[in-house]
Amino acid sequence: MDLALLEKLRENSGLRLDREGRFWHRGGPIEHARTVAVLHQGIHRAPDGRWATRIGKEWGYLDVEDAALFVRRIDGRRAQLASGDWAEIESLSIGADDALYARVRGERARLTRTAQLSLAEALRQDGNRYVVDLAGKTYTVAEDGGPEPLRPPGA
């Protein structure tokens, strides 16, 4: 296939990921469970640092409203992402509308409501800050800086 045409198709994928972790295509929600799972599993940084998703050998850019990664479950100090993968929690932060975020693999991931609620008993106030105790480690809940600027993978 012509590389210019392929890049144009990637640019115009019409795929969007909203702040709740729902995929949309050209304004309509994607509701098929297996399709949603494959789209989450394919999320990656494109060579230019933008978010993209892969299906098989092909991929397209993804318009991300807030975070591209989502934590759906927490077990000890590990987070299960919407892709099904597990990752160590590096830090926690709180953002707009009291949404919690975890840093995993160097990336910002938004906790789903279920994951966030699962931390309720581990959350406590320590002076002027909040902390979460997970499996013997204490995480200070910092203020979230919002969506990150584009950056190439590994940067």
C-alpha positions as CSV (number, residue, x, y, z in Angstrom):
1,M,0.0,0.0,0.0
2,D,1.1,3.6,-0.7
3,L,2.8,4.9,2.5
4,A,1.1,8.4,2.2
5,L,-2.3,6.8,1.9
6,L,-1.6,4.5,4.8
7,E,-0.6,7.5,7.0
8,K,-3.7,9.4,5.9
9,L,-5.9,6.4,6.9
10,R,-4.1,6.2,10.3
11,E,-4.7,10.0,10.8
12,N,-8.3,9.7,10.0
13,S,-9.2,6.5,12.0
14,G,-12.2,8.3,13.6
15,L,-11.4,6.5,16.9
16,R,-11.8,8.4,20.2
17,L,-11.4,7.2,23.8
18,D,-13.4,9.2,26.3
19,R,-12.5,10.0,30.0
20,E,-14.5,7.0,31.2
21,G,-12.6,4.5,29.0
22,R,-15.3,4.1,26.3
23,F,-14.4,3.9,22.6
24,W,-16.2,5.9,19.9
25,H,-15.9,5.7,16.2
26,R,-17.0,8.7,14.1
27,G,-19.3,9.9,16.9
28,G,-21.0,6.5,17.7
29,P,-20.1,4.3,20.7
30,I,-18.3,1.0,20.2
31,E,-20.2,-1.4,22.3
32,H,-19.2,-4.9,21.1
33,A,-17.3,-6.3,24.1
34,R,-14.6,-8.2,22.2
35,T,-13.9,-5.2,19.9
36,V,-13.6,-2.9,23.0
37,A,-11.2,-5.5,24.5
38,V,-9.0,-5.7,21.4
39,L,-8.9,-1.9,21.1
40,H,-7.7,-1.6,24.8
41,Q,-5.1,-4.4,24.2
42,G,-3.8,-2.5,21.2
43,I,-3.2,0.9,22.8
44,H,0.4,2.0,22.4
45,R,2.5,5.0,21.7
46,A,3.0,5.6,18.0
47,P,6.6,6.5,16.8
48,D,5.7,10.2,17.0
49,G,4.5,9.9,20.7
50,R,0.8,10.1,20.0
51,W,-1.6,7.4,21.3
52,A,-2.7,4.8,18.8
53,T,-4.3,1.4,18.9
54,R,-3.5,-1.7,16.9
55,I,-5.7,-4.4,15.5
56,G,-3.5,-7.2,14.1
57,K,-0.8,-5.7,12.0
58,E,-2.6,-2.4,11.4
59,W,-2.9,0.6,13.7
60,G,-4.5,4.0,13.7
61,Y,-4.2,7.1,15.8
62,L,-6.5,7.5,18.8
63,D,-8.0,10.8,20.0
64,V,-7.7,10.5,23.8
65,E,-9.9,12.8,25.9
66,D,-8.0,12.3,29.2
67,A,-5.9,9.1,29.7
68,A,-5.3,6.3,27.3
69,L,-4.8,3.7,30.0
70,F,-7.4,2.6,32.5
71,V,-7.0,0.7,35.8
72,R,-9.9,-1.6,36.3
73,R,-8.7,-3.5,39.4
74,I,-6.1,-3.2,42.1
75,D,-4.5,-6.2,43.9
76,G,-1.9,-5.2,46.4
77,R,0.5,-2.8,44.7
78,R,-0.4,-4.1,41.2
79,A,-3.0,-2.6,38.8
80,Q,-4.9,-4.6,36.2
81,L,-5.3,-2.4,33.1
82,A,-8.3,-2.5,30.8
83,S,-6.0,-4.4,28.4
84,G,-5.9,-7.2,31.0
85,D,-2.2,-6.7,31.6
86,W,-0.9,-6.2,35.2
87,A,1.6,-3.5,36.1
88,E,3.2,-2.2,39.3
89,I,1.7,1.0,40.7
90,E,4.5,3.7,40.7
91,S,2.5,6.6,42.2
92,L,-1.0,7.9,42.7
93,S,-2.6,11.3,42.0
94,I,-5.9,13.0,42.1
95,G,-7.3,15.2,39.4
96,A,-10.5,17.0,38.2
97,D,-13.8,15.7,39.6
98,D,-11.8,13.7,42.2
99,A,-10.6,11.1,39.6
100,L,-7.7,9.0,40.7
101,Y,-4.7,8.2,38.5
102,A,-1.9,5.7,38.8
103,R,1.4,5.9,37.1
104,V,2.2,2.5,35.6
105,R,5.1,1.7,33.3
106,G,5.8,5.4,33.2
107,E,2.4,6.3,31.9
108,R,-0.7,8.0,33.4
109,A,-3.6,5.6,33.9
110,R,-7.1,6.6,35.1
111,L,-8.7,4.4,37.7
112,T,-12.2,3.2,36.8
113,R,-14.9,3.9,39.4
114,T,-14.7,0.3,40.6
115,A,-10.9,0.5,41.1
116,Q,-11.2,3.8,42.8
117,L,-13.8,2.6,45.2
118,S,-11.7,-0.4,46.1
119,L,-9.1,2.0,47.6
120,A,-11.6,3.6,50.1
121,E,-10.5,1.6,53.1
122,A,-6.8,2.1,52.3
123,L,-7.1,5.9,52.0
124,R,-6.4,8.1,55.0
125,Q,-5.5,11.7,55.7
126,D,-2.0,12.4,57.0
127,G,-1.9,16.1,58.0
128,N,-2.6,18.1,54.9
129,R,-2.2,15.3,52.4
130,Y,-3.9,12.0,51.6
131,V,-2.1,8.7,51.5
132,V,-3.0,5.2,50.4
133,D,-1.6,2.1,52.0
134,L,-1.2,-0.8,49.6
135,A,0.4,-4.1,50.6
136,G,2.9,-2.5,53.0
137,K,3.7,0.5,50.9
138,T,2.4,4.0,51.5
139,Y,1.6,6.2,48.4
140,T,1.2,10.0,48.9
141,V,-1.7,11.1,46.6
142,A,-0.3,14.0,44.6
143,E,-2.1,16.5,42.5
144,D,-2.6,15.2,38.9
145,G,-1.0,17.4,36.2
146,G,-3.6,16.5,33.6
147,P,-3.0,14.8,30.2
148,E,0.6,14.6,29.3
149,P,2.3,16.2,26.3
150,L,3.2,14.0,23.4
151,R,6.4,12.1,23.8
152,P,8.1,9.3,21.9
153,P,8.0,5.9,23.5
154,G,10.8,5.4,26.0
155,A,11.4,9.1,26.4
